[in-house]
Amino acid sequence: MSAPKQKTLASAATLTGTSLHTGEQVTLTMKPAPVDYGIKFRRIDLDDQPFIDAHVSKVQTVERSTTLAEGSVKVHTVEHVISALCGMGVDNAIIEMDANEPPIGDGSAKPFVDCIKQAGIEEQDANLSVFEIREPIHLETKGGSLITIVPDKSFRISCTQVGPDGRMTQFFSVEVTPENYENEIAAARTFVFYEDVEPLLEKGLIKGGSLENAIVVKGDSVMSKEEMRFKEEFARHKILDMIGDLMLGGKRIMGHVIAVKPGHGPNTEMAKKLVDIYQRTRAMVPSVNIPTGEGVMDNVEVQKVLPHRYPFLMVDRVVGFDGETKCTGVKQVTINEPYFQGHFPGHPIMPGVLQLEAMAQVASIVVLRPPENQGKIGYFLSADSVKFRKPVLPGDTLFIEAELLKMRRNIAFAKCRCIVNDKTVSEAELKFAVMD
């Protein structure tokens, strides 16, 4: 078992075309980027060739598209590019443009997917950080948009698209994987209702728009140069936009997004909410540099995974996951622990063997999380390289880190340590069996 890795482009690739809102010709080049770089746009048409992070903190406007700004420098209509990168599994990339907006192509993300495939995708030597949704997150706007994200073991979006007066109401649901994105989402084109076209033109928008790169809905009819590509093409395009906008939160998510009447405004508001929740999750453990893939399990959820109960449950909660191989748990050590009655009552110290048991329990949580191991039990087989460095006393907060090194059939090997006040107090290499 190994954690998923970050990915970038294997080489550079270029496409050219007309931008939707400005009508300018633009050349866009996708380039590889190092680990933990994220996605950045670069305006190579400007003197200092500035970069702009693809992050919700840079969002300036969300009218008909998503615009990012860094000072006076802007990039418009970024959602299709970011959506294609995220949907195809690319985490780190530089997007160079010689204008302020990507080419619109046919109004879908397919041209960008083709560009990504031309460049190739390369795995990097760093774990992918995923924000695992552990409790429902809800957003409702005055305009009638509803977005809820609930826990799930994959990234899924279920979208209901509702037009003016209920026209063109459509529903589509899909698990977002590279294969599904390419086949089910990428080709869905942008669309606009006829009554909205004139106000957009008056605002100086969609100068490059035509029936070749957008679907226009007039009344109950569809105006397009070609037939609808999917029965639910509008709902699929809304999902395409949501993938790009939610990725502006800076992290891939593991959860089920349920959206009714989404748009760039609500999407980016949810991205901001995800950033806030993620940062508050990290703030739960200010003194420890916990892994970057956050997910939280309270005591009730821990007991759903582990068979242990009081007084032998040594994990109060889980505060961090990093991919599929690392986990950080917490144990509050109090004077009321039953073992202090007999273990040096005049000078209470947490027994080293119970610290070892805490390590084994956190390591078991890592192994028992995958669907194929849920409902099983981890049996402790051996401990090697055991070291007890400092005493653990009543009042201490014990952070337990476990990293799964390898798993051969049903035998798992893990490296663990316990930490108090940023100091390692004990460590060990553990071996255990996963059994029904």
N, C-alpha and C positions, 0 to 999 in steps of 0.2 A: 504494500500500500504506500502510495506516495502522494504528497500534496500537489494540487494543480499549480503549474508554473505561470509566471507572467509571459506575455508574448508581444513581439513587435514585428515589424515588416522585415522580410529577408533582404529587400533591396528597395530602391526608389522606383516609383512609377508615376506617370503624368497623364492628365486628361485636360482637354480644353473645351470651351463652349461659352454660351451666353448666360449671364447672371439673370435671375428672375426679376428682382425689383429694380436694379439700376440699368439693366439692358446692356451692360458692358461686356466686352470679350475678356475672358479670364483664363489663365493657365494655372492649374492646380497640380502640385507635386506632393505625393506622400513619401515620407522618408522614415527610416528606422530611428529609434530613440532608445536610450539606456533604461535599465530597470528603475522603477519608481518615478519615472519621468512624467507619466500621464500623457495627455493629448494637449498639444500646443499649436496654435495657429501663428504663422509668421507672414507679415506683410512685406514681401521683398520689393514691392514697388516704391516703398518709402526709403528715405535716405539712410536711416539707422536700422532698417529692417527689423522692427520691433516684434516681440513675441506677445501673445495673449493666451493665458491659460484657459482651457475649456473647463471653466468652473463656474458654479452658480453665483459666486461672489462677483463675477465680471459681467453678469447679465445686466443689460441696460434697458432694452425694450423687448416686448413679446407680442407685438401686433402682427399677426399673420405669419410670423417667423420669430426665431430667437436671435437676438443681436448681442454680441459681447463687446466690451469696451475696456480699454486700458488708457486712462486719460482721454486724449482726443482721438486716439486710434481705435477704429472699429472694424469688426467683421460681422457681416449680416448672414442670416439664413444658414446657420451652422449645424442645425439639427440633423439633416440628412447625412452629412459626413460623419458626425459623431455616432449616429445610429448605426451606420454601416460598419465602422470600426468596432464598436461594442458588440453588435450582432454577430460579427465574424470572429470575435474572440481576440481582437488586438487591444492591448492595454496601453502601450507606449508608442507614440508616433508624433512626428512633426508634419504639419500641413502648411506648405508654402503656397502663397497666392500672390499674383501680381495685380490684384484688384481687391476691393473690399467685400467680395461676395463670391462663393463657389459657383461653378456653372450649374444651371438647373437641370441640364440633360433632358430627360423625358418626364421630369417631375417626380421621379422615384429615387430610391437609393441604389438601384441596379448599376448605374455607371460607376459608382464608388466601390461597389462590391467587385465589379470587373477589374477596377484599378488595383484593389487589394489583392485579388487573385493573380494579377499580372506581377505584382511585387513579391508575392509569396509571404507566408507567415512563419516566423521563427520563434521557437521556445527559448526563454531566457533562464539564467541560473538564479532565480529568485522566486519564492513562493508568491502565489496570487492572494491578495487580501480581499476577502469578501465580507460584507456586512450582512450577517444573518439576522433576519427580522424575527424577534422573539415574542412580540406582542403586537396586536393590531395598531396601525397608524392610520388616522382618518383625516381627511380634508374635505371641506364643503365650502363652495363659493356662493356669493349672492347671485351669480349668473346661472346657477343650477348645476354646476359641475360637482361631481362626487368622485373622490379617489380614496380607496382604502387599500392598505397593504397588510396582508395577514401572513403568518408563518407558513413556510412551505420548504420542501427539501430541494426545490429547483427555482429558477426564475421564470415565472409565468405571468402573462398579461391577458386578462379578459376584459374586452372593451365593448361598450354599447355606444355607438355614434348616433347622435340625434341632431337633425338639422332644424331650421326654422319651421315652426308649425308642425313639428314631428315628421317632416319630410326626410326621406332617405335614412330611416332608422335601420341600423344594421348592428349585428353582434358577431364578434369573433373572439376565440380564445386559443392561445398557443403557448407552448413552452419555448422559451427563447434559447435555442441552440444554434450554432453556426449553420447546420444543415437546414433546420426549419426556417431560420432567418433568410437564407438565400432562396429557398424554394417557396416560402409562404408569405413573406413580408416585403422583401427588398423591392419587388417589382410594382408594388402598389403605388399609384400616382397621387400627387397632391390634387385637391379639388377646391372649387369655390362656387358659391351660390351667385347667380346672375345679378341679384339685387345688391350684392356687395362689391361688384366689379367697379362701378362708377365712383363710389367713395374712395376706393383704393387708388384709382387713377388720379383723382383730385389731390390725393396726398403724395403724389409722385412715386407711387409704388407700382409693381408688376409691369414695368416698362418692357421687360423681356418676355412677358407672358403671352402664350398663344394656345390654341387648341392642340398643339403638338407637345406641350409640356405641362398641361393642366387639364382637368376635367371640369367643365362648367355645367352646373345644374340650373336649368331654367324651368320653373314650375315643377312638374313631376317628370321632366324629360332630362336626358343626359346628352350634352353636346361634347363630342370628342372625335378626334381623327381616327380612332380605332375603337373596337368593341371593348367593353369592360373586361379587364384581365381576370378578375375574380368576382364572384357573386357579392362578396362583402368587401369590395375594394376600398371603400371609404373607411370602414372600421379597421381594416388592415393598415391603411396609411396612418390612421390615428395611433395605432400601436407603434408603427415605425417612428413617428414623431416622439412618442413617449419614451422609447428606448434612448433616443438621443438626448432628450431633455433631462431624464432622470439620471443619466450618466454624468450630468453636470454636478451632481453631488460628490463626485470624486471617487466613488467606490461602486463596484458591482454589488448588487444585492442578491440575497437568497430569500425569496418571498413571492407571494402571489399578489399581483397588482390587479385590483378590480376597479374599473373606471367607467363612469357614465358621463358622457358629454365632455370629454377632456379637451384641453387646448394648451397652447404654450404657456399662458399665464398660470393656470392651475398646476400644470406639470412642473414648472420651475419653482412654484411655491412649495410643492411636495419635495422637490430636490433640496430646498433650503431647510425644510423640516427634517429631512433625513440627516443633513449635516449637523443640525442642532442635536438631534437624538444621539447620533454617533459620538459627538464631542462630550455629551453628558455621560454616555456610557464609559468613555475613557476616564472621565473625571472621578468615577467611582473609586479608582485606585490611583491616587495622586503620587504615591511614594514608590511605585513599582513600574518599571518599563515593561508593561504587559505586551504580548504579541499584537500585531496590527489588525488581525482579522477578528473583529469584535462580534461576540454573541454572548448572551447572558442567560444563565440557568439559575433560577432560585432554588431554594431547598426542596420544594415540592417536585420540581422538574428533575433535580438530582436523584431523588428517590424513585423516579420512574425508570432511571437507567441503572442505578446500583441496587443490589438486594439488601445492603446493610441498613440497620436501624439503630437508634439509640440503645446502648451507649457506644456502639462500634462504628457509627457513621462519622467519618473524620473530615467530611467536606460540607461546609455550610452552603456554599454557592460557587458557581463558576463565573468568572469575570472576563475571560478572554479565550478566543480560539484563533489560531493562525493556520489557515488552510485545513487540511484533514489530519495533520500529524502533531499539532501542538495545542496544549490546553493549560490554563492557569486557574487554579481553584483557591478558595480562601477558607481558613478555619480560625474562628475567634477562640482563643484559649482563655478560659475564665477559671477563677478559683473554685467554681462549682463543679468542675470536671470530676467524675466519680473516682478516677485513678489517683487524684491528689489526696484522698483519704488515707491511702496506704503507701504512696510513693513519696517518701521524704516529707511527711506532713509539716515538719518544722522548717523545711527548706524545699518547697514544692518545685519540681522540675518535670516537664512533660517527658514521659519515657521515650527513648529513642526508637523503640520498636513500634510505637504508635505513630511516630513521624514517618517511619517506613511504611506503615499501613496507609497513612494519608497519601503518600506518593503512589502506592499501588492503586488506590481508589481513583485518583485523578487520571492515572494512565489507563485504567479500565474505561473511564468515560470516553477517552479518545477512541479506543478500540470498539466500544459498543455503540457508537453513534451511527455508523453506516447502516442502511436498511437491512443488509444481509446479516448483521450481527445483533440487531435489536431483539431483546427478549432472551439473550444468552447471558452467561455468567463468566467472569474472568477469575480463574483460579491461580493464586500466587504459587509459583514454582521455586524461584530462587532469587537471591540478591547478591550482587557482586560489587566490588569497589565501594563498599559502604563506609561513609565517613560522617562522624558527628563532630561539628566544629565549635558550636556555641550552645549553651543551655537555652531552652525555651521555657519562659516563665508565665505565670498567670498575668493576663493583661496584654500579652503579645498577640499581634495579628499575624498569623502564619499564612504566607502565600506559597502555594505548592505548584511548581511547574513540572510538566511532563511532556516529553517529546518521544513519539513513536519512531524508533529507528528502523525497524523492519518487521515483517510478519510472514512467517513461513507456514502455510496451511493454517492451522489453528494455534500456532505458537507465536507469541508476540514478544518483542524486545523493546524496552523503553529506558531512556535516560531521564532521571528526575532529580529535583532538588527542592529544599524548603528554604524560604527566605523570611527574615524578620528585619525590619528597618534597613532594607537594601543590602543586608549581609546574608551570605549563605550559611545556614546553621546545620544543614545536613544534606547529603546527596547519596545517590546509589544508582546502579544499573540493575534493572529488574527484568525478570523473565516470568511469563505467566501463560496459561492455556485458556483459550476461549471455547467454552463447551455449552451444549444445549442444556 
